[in-house]
Amino acid sequence: MKPPSFDLVIAETARDVTACLKEHGTDAKIIAGGQSLMAMLNMRLVKPKVLIDISRVADLDYIRRDGDFVEIGATVIQAQLEDWPELHSALPIVAKAMPHIGHFQTRNRGTVCGSICHADPSSELPLLLATLGGEVVLTGQRGKRVLKADEFQTGMLSTACGEGEFVTAVRFPAAKAGQGFAFDEVARRHGDFAVVSLAAVATGQDVRLGVGGVADRPTVLELNSEQGSDLDDKLNAFAWALGASDDIHASARYRRELVRRLGKKLVNEARDAAS
Ligand SMILES: Cc1cc2nc3c(=O)[nH]c(=O)nc-3n(C[C@H](O)[C@H](O)[C@H](O)COP(=O)(O)OP(=O)(O)OC[C@H]3O[C@@H](n4cnc5c(N)ncnc54)[C@H](O)[C@@H]3O)c2cc1C
């Protein structure tokens, strides 16, 4: 199918974007890399009257260290982050997950922030942001506000981005000495959306285990020093609490089993990697 007709505004600055959002309100939609939005338009799942293309907004094209965070501006494409020389030392878990995000062609167009704004429950970047406890920076007419990842994604394809606001950056906590990281996912083919994806961050025996692809948003379990059957029991309760359902890709039962088994593997891997 073809998209419905729309006007296209090519923004040059973040200020242009907020002015355009103010003028057009809910009739306007941001387009960044178009890797998800074009499909939504073609299927006529969204019908904005105005598209605001932010891909040429130069002031949002940055990756920088800011204290304990790595801040990534809204026009940074996924391939830019993949090629960032500090990625493996600053965000080792993102480096591990990057090859699983679609294909190199989609990573050459899709932005980091666009993936987080699209808020697909199976997407890797929202899962990583939630597991690491990252932040989203929103900018509107009244200035900036910063939300925690779990405040930003409110459900499947839904976020707390308000009318007149857009995301100008996301902030991933940088790796600290002694932390251990693990990531894995199961997909039907490499590059497909994950059936279940998991990420784990260990600080000593304390672990944050994030799961994507099961609930309507990435969900994080905090573990302390649970081992053996205590760990099995926690993972089993977590797997049930996610409310998995059957679909054409996998049964709910299979998804729960992946959360239990892959979850245990990742918890142990992350603890082993933490020194
Ligand atoms: C074949 C294929 C396979 C894929 N496989 C995967 C996969 O395995 N894993 C995965 O995670 N993704 C996958 N994707 C999606 C891909 O990663 C997209 O790049 C990403 O989801 C959206 O990024 P984008 O920059 O293209 O955003 P767009 O498509 O331009 O926008 C997506 C949504 O976010 C909004 N938006 C974008 N930027 C902002 C902003 N700064 N502020 C507010 N709202 C904004 C848009 O209005 C739109 O609603 C795949 C895509 C394709 C085509």
The ligand as a MOL file (V3000), in Angstrom:
LIG
                    3D

  0  0  0     0  0            999 V3000
M  V30 BEGIN CTAB
M  V30 COUNTS 53 58 0 0 0
M  V30 BEGIN ATOM
M  V30 1 C 13.1070 -5.1380 8.0200 0
M  V30 2 C 13.1630 -4.4840 9.3810 0
M  V30 3 C 13.6110 -5.2390 10.4650 0
M  V30 4 C 13.6800 -4.6300 11.7330 0
M  V30 5 N 14.1080 -5.3880 12.7840 0
M  V30 6 C 14.2420 -4.8130 13.9930 0
M  V30 7 C 14.7390 -5.5430 15.1150 0
M  V30 8 O 15.0790 -6.7150 15.0370 0
M  V30 9 N 14.8380 -4.8870 16.3010 0
M  V30 10 C 14.4690 -3.5730 16.4470 0
M  V30 11 O 14.5790 -3.0320 17.5490 0
M  V30 12 N 14.0010 -2.8600 15.4180 0
M  V30 13 C 13.8830 -3.4340 14.2000 0
M  V30 14 N 13.4090 -2.6980 13.1540 0
M  V30 15 C 12.9990 -1.2770 13.3870 0
M  V30 16 C 14.2080 -0.3530 13.2470 0
M  V30 17 O 15.1720 -0.5620 14.2510 0
M  V30 18 C 13.8250 1.1340 13.3010 0
M  V30 19 O 14.9770 1.7970 12.9620 0
M  V30 20 C 13.3570 1.7400 14.6020 0
M  V30 21 O 12.3380 1.0270 15.2490 0
M  V30 22 C 12.7780 3.1330 14.3890 0
M  V30 23 O 13.7790 4.0610 14.2090 0
M  V30 24 P 13.6170 5.2010 13.1110 0
M  V30 25 O 14.6790 6.1990 13.3950 0
M  V30 26 O 13.5920 4.5930 11.7560 0
M  V30 27 O 12.2160 5.8430 13.5160 0
M  V30 28 P 10.9740 6.2580 12.5960 0
M  V30 29 O 10.4880 5.0700 11.8460 0
M  V30 30 O 11.2910 7.4740 11.8310 0
M  V30 31 O 9.9320 6.6330 13.7710 0
M  V30 32 C 9.3760 5.6340 14.5890 0
M  V30 33 C 8.3740 6.2840 15.5670 0
M  V30 34 O 9.0560 7.0820 16.5260 0
M  V30 35 C 8.6540 8.4510 16.4220 0
M  V30 36 N 9.8900 9.2240 16.5960 0
M  V30 37 C 11.0800 9.0380 15.9650 0
M  V30 38 N 11.9900 9.8750 16.4540 0
M  V30 39 C 11.3680 10.6210 17.4000 0
M  V30 40 C 11.7840 11.6560 18.2810 0
M  V30 41 N 13.0650 12.0760 18.2880 0
M  V30 42 N 10.8900 12.1900 19.1560 0
M  V30 43 C 9.6040 11.7310 19.1830 0
M  V30 44 N 9.1520 10.7550 18.3710 0
M  V30 45 C 10.0200 10.2120 17.4970 0
M  V30 46 C 8.0050 8.6050 15.0690 0
M  V30 47 O 7.0380 9.6500 15.0580 0
M  V30 48 C 7.3710 7.2240 14.8970 0
M  V30 49 O 6.1690 7.1690 15.6310 0
M  V30 50 C 13.3180 -3.2510 11.8850 0
M  V30 51 C 12.8890 -2.5010 10.7880 0
M  V30 52 C 12.8060 -3.1100 9.5380 0
M  V30 53 C 12.3480 -2.2730 8.3760 0
M  V30 END ATOM
M  V30 BEGIN BOND
M  V30 1 1 1 2
M  V30 2 1 2 3
M  V30 3 2 2 52
M  V30 4 2 3 4
M  V30 5 1 4 5
M  V30 6 1 4 50
M  V30 7 2 5 6
M  V30 8 1 6 7
M  V30 9 1 6 13
M  V30 10 2 7 8
M  V30 11 1 7 9
M  V30 12 1 9 10
M  V30 13 2 10 11
M  V30 14 1 10 12
M  V30 15 2 12 13
M  V30 16 1 13 14
M  V30 17 1 14 15
M  V30 18 1 14 50
M  V30 19 1 15 16
M  V30 20 1 16 17
M  V30 21 1 16 18
M  V30 22 1 18 19
M  V30 23 1 18 20
M  V30 24 1 20 21
M  V30 25 1 20 22
M  V30 26 1 22 23
M  V30 27 1 23 24
M  V30 28 2 24 25
M  V30 29 1 24 26
M  V30 30 1 24 27
M  V30 31 1 27 28
M  V30 32 2 28 29
M  V30 33 1 28 30
M  V30 34 1 28 31
M  V30 35 1 31 32
M  V30 36 1 32 33
M  V30 37 1 33 34
M  V30 38 1 33 48
M  V30 39 1 34 35
M  V30 40 1 35 36
M  V30 41 1 35 46
M  V30 42 1 36 37
M  V30 43 1 36 45
M  V30 44 2 37 38
M  V30 45 1 38 39
M  V30 46 1 39 40
M  V30 47 2 39 45
M  V30 48 1 40 41
M  V30 49 2 40 42
M  V30 50 1 42 43
M  V30 51 2 43 44
M  V30 52 1 44 45
M  V30 53 1 46 47
M  V30 54 1 46 48
M  V30 55 1 48 49
M  V30 56 2 50 51
M  V30 57 1 51 52
M  V30 58 1 52 53
M  V30 END BOND
M  V30 END CTAB
M  END
